């Protein structure tokens, strides 16, 4: 098994964490989903986890301002 999918997923996770932090948002459970990484053919997912309603509103506001990049 290669670590390439994990390193790409970890980089994406780190980028998301940095962007969220810049917007004043912290998702404590944010991380690479190890269950999807351990599959025979890894298709690694990012686990966003749970957050309180205040954080959900901040996240919705940050997404809704149109600053998302593709």
C-alpha positions in Angstrom: 0.0 0.0 0.0 1.3 3.4 -0.9 1.2 6.5 1.4 0.5 8.8 -1.5 -3.3 8.9 -1.0 -2.7 9.7 2.7 -0.2 12.4 2.1 -2.5 14.1 -0.4 -5.4 13.7 1.9 -3.4 15.1 4.8 -2.3 18.0 2.8 -5.9 18.8 1.8 -6.9 18.4 5.5 -4.1 20.8 6.6 -5.2 23.3 3.9 -8.8 23.1 5.1 -7.8 23.5 8.7 -5.7 26.6 7.9 -8.5 28.2 5.9 -11.0 27.5 8.6 -8.7 28.9 11.3 -8.3 32.1 9.2 -12.1 32.4 9.2 -12.1 31.8 13.0 -13.5 28.3 12.8 -12.1 25.2 14.5 -13.4 21.7 13.8 -11.8 19.6 16.6 -12.5 16.3 14.9 -11.0 17.4 11.5 -8.6 14.7 10.2 -7.9 12.0 7.7 -10.5 9.1 8.0 -8.3 6.1 8.8 -11.0 3.6 8.0 -11.1 4.7 4.3 -7.3 4.8 4.2 -7.1 1.2 5.3 -9.2 -0.2 2.5 -7.5 -2.5 -0.1 -7.7 0.3 -2.7 -7.5 3.5 -0.6 -9.9 6.3 -1.5 -9.1 8.4 1.5 -11.7 10.8 2.9 -11.5 13.7 5.2 -13.5 13.4 8.4 -15.0 16.8 9.3 -16.5 15.5 12.6 -19.0 17.3 14.7 -19.4 20.9 15.8 -21.6 23.0 17.9 -24.4 25.2 16.4 -22.3 28.4 16.7 -19.5 26.8 14.7 -21.9 25.4 12.1 -23.3 29.0 11.6 -19.8 30.4 11.2 -19.0 27.7 8.7 -22.2 28.4 6.7 -21.4 32.1 6.7 -17.9 31.5 5.5 -19.1 29.2 2.7 -21.9 31.5 1.8 -19.8 34.5 1.1 -18.7 33.1 -2.3 -15.0 32.9 -1.4 -14.7 29.2 -2.2 -12.1 28.4 -4.9 -12.3 25.5 -7.2 
